[in-house]
Structure formats: structure tokens, C-alpha cells
């Protein structure tokens, strides 16, 4: 099989210990409703979180398959609830309703398609929606377990409006503070650090930076910034931005639209062995929009992040 030389070894990825430690400060296990848990890949992250003392599961799916897959993982779930359903659409709606009715603290995607899952999240009949806008965050940590960075929105809002980008910025700041990063450093991504009339993202980044400085206390904000200036202090010094409070040390990256955000997150995962914890915020409970390609450490990190932010 051809191995792309740019791709790093994903087997070296681990869930960061500090994230697990922070999640364990919640003395009570969170109840996680797993929508359509029909394979080991969708269950193993939950098992690891259970083994870490973070969660108790509610399985929504085919009972015989859930029992078979958990048995193969040597996970005794005899004391836990399994809700029998006939389809992935029903699984999404039932799991969302369990959370919407206050019976679970976290909603987690299993083996159903993302569009089906998200329809269940936003459906009013499942009582999960609030007045808040639905936004997504990836908290990505390096493989050595150091401090991470939040990228938003890379999965839900395709081309967010100015109002939605402001909400995204506020939510990223809130999340970073819950992760004990109490003075968030937020960068607004574009392709240049110069505001250009013919590059809309530079204009929006500059507007968002000015708005954040006026409206969000105890944070540093800069934009527009290109990715090299966001990640590299050396690049910032070379370009005369050594005094910029965010350049080279950003803790949050606000992207202008989903393509740049999704590309950035996957680049950090596949090119740098980053561990990506993904979470949807704005509903009554945190929502885990996991991917079938996510390794178990990323699933465990996502559950830990949800336990912290719930």
C-alpha cells in the first residue's frame, strides 16, 4: 500500500493527560447517550472514558449488536441501559431526546451519518435546541501532550455571518477559560496580515479583532493573521510583529469559513500527529460529532472535553 510521505504516524497519538486530569475533577461520572452504537470503533472511545472514570453510557441501537461489540471489548454493560431502535434516524432522535429531557449530560455520535445525526440535534421535537447558535470547536493538542489550540468553526457553520463569528469568538474564549487558559489569545485567520479591499477575510478579521477588543474582557486579539504568524513566533519576529500579543502564541484560531477550518484541523492531525477533540456547543448538552476516521485517543479526548465544558 502506498504511504504518503507527508502523513505522520497516527499510532503515536495519545489523549493528553492534563485534559483527562481536568475532566476527572468532576467527581460524578457524566451520562453519555451514544446514538447508534453498532461497532467497536464507535464504542471503544466510550469504553476508554468509562475506564478513566469519566462516564456512564446509555446505548441507543440494536441491542444484540451492542451486547456483541461490548463483549468483544470485554466491557460488562449489564448494569447500563440499551434503548432498542430500528434505524439510524430513530437512533439519532431517541438519543437526542434522552439528552433534551435531562436524562443524559452528553450526546455522542455513533455509526450514523453526520447529516442524520445533526438533524436530530437541531430538531425542535427533541427538545435539545436553545436560543444559542450551534457552533463547533476542535481542541487540538500536540503529540507530546503540550498546550493545545482551539479551531472554530471547522465542522458545522459553512460560511458564518459576522454575528455568528462573534458568537464563535465568545464561545472559544469561554472554552479556553474552562481549560485554565484564563487570558485567551485569539487569532483571526486570513491569508495575509494586511487588510486588503479585494480579500474579504482580511476585512472581516480586522472588524472582529476591533469588536473583540471592545467587548471581551481579559483576552488578547489579533487579525488578520496568516497561519505562519499565528503558529510561529520566529515568523512573527521576522515580519516585525514581535510585540503582537497573539502572533506565534495563539490559543484560539477563528477561521473565516469551513473549508479553511477543516483543512487546518486535518493538517494538524495528519501532518503533525495532533490529537483533535471535537465538540458542538449551543445545545442543552455538549454534542460529540465524531468521525469514523477518528482514532480512539481522539474520541476519548472529545469525551473528556465535553465533561469539562458541560
Secondary structure, 3 states (H helix, E strand, C coil): CCCCCCCCCHHHCCCCHHHHHHHCCCCCCEEEEEECCCCHHHHHHHHHHHHCCCEEEEEEECHHHHHHHHHHCCCCCCCCEEEECCCHHHHHHHHHHHHHCCCCCEEEECCCCHHHHHHHHHCHHHCCCCCCCCEEEEEEECCCCCCCEEEECCCCCCCCCHHHHHHHHHHHHHHHHHCCCCCEEEEEECCCCCCCCCCHHHHHHHHHHHHHHHHCCCEEEEEEECHHHHHCHHHHHHCCCCCCCCCCCCCEEECCCHHHHHHHHHHHHHHHCCEEEEEEECCCCEEECCCCCCCHHHHHHHHHHHHHHC
